[in-house]
Amino acid sequence: MFGFGGKAHKEIAASALHALLESGSALVVDVREANEFAAGHIKGAVNLPLSRFSPADIPDAGGRAVILQCAGGKRSGMALDRCAAAKAAIDTHLAGGLAAWAGAGYPVVR
């Protein structure tokens, strides 16, 4: 629940994210590197690798919630710290990352 820079981050469970995606209410931003994204990702996710992540590059979500995601939660937390520093209104990431998503049995696009 707490960011690496001391800021509180919200976490969303895989089941809650799945429900948001099913209803068209979320945009997933995957902050893993391009090769990791290509190996498997959540359907519809946008890839913005942490190595060059800027909140300004996040596409317009059209009113949907923006949820950051990585492999396990560390890099998405770091990206949330960058969002907080930029005063971006993005404060939520997928608890446990793609590992939790796949572990819950949700599909991964390969």
N, C-alpha and C positions, 0 to 999 in steps of 0.2 A: 503493500500500500504506500510505501514511502519511496520517493525518487532518490536517485543517487546524489542529487545536489541538495537534498533536504526538503524538497517540495513534495507534497502529498500527490500521489497519482491514484486515479481510480483504476481498478481492475475489473474486467468483465470475464465471467466464466464462458467456456466454450459453448455451453448450452444456451446461454443468454445471447451470445453473438450469433449463433445459428438462427435463433428466433428472429433477431433483427434483420439478418440477411434474407431470411425467407419472406419477411414482410417488406423488403426493399428499403429498410430504414437505416442501413449502415453502409459506410464505405470503409473497406479495410485497406490500410497502407502497410505494406510489408517492407520492413527496413533491413532485411537481409540482403546480402550481395546478390548480383544478377545470376551468378551460377547456382546459388542456393535456391533462388526463386524458380529458375528453370527446372531444377530437380523436383520441385513440388511446391504448390502453393494453394491457398484458398481461392476458390472460383471467384472471379471478379476483382481480386485484389490488385492494387496498383503497387508497382515496385519502385521505391525510392530508397536506395541503399544508404545506411547510416554513414558510410565513408564520405558521402557528399550530401547528406541530408540537410535540407533547409525547409522550415515550415512554409516559406513562401512558395515552394514548389508543389505543395499539396493541392491537387485539383479541387475545383469547386465541388462540394459534396451535394449541392442542390437540396439543402435542408436535412440531409441524412447525418447521422452521427458519424464522426471520423474515429476509427479505432485503429491504433497502431499495433503491429504484431511483428515478432521476430521468431527465432527458433525456440527460445525458452523464457524470455521476458526481460533479460538484461539490456539488450540493445534497444528494445522499444522503450524501456525506461529512460535510457540515455537520450533517445529522440524526444521523449516527453519533456526532459529537462531543457532541451533546445527550444521546444515550443513555449515553455514557460518563460524562458529568457527573452523570447521574441514577442511575448504577450499574445501568443496565439491562443485561441479558445479551444485547444485540443488538450485533453487531460486524461484520456482513458486508453488502456492497452489490454490485450488479451492475456489473462493470467496463464502462465505456463507456455505461452506461445504456440507455435505450430505443433510442438510435441503434445501439448494438452489437447489441441484440436483433433489431431489424428488419434490420440489415445482414447478420446471419447467416441471414436468411430465415425467422425464426420469426414466427408470426402476431401481428398487432396488431388488437385489437377497436376498431372505429370506430363 
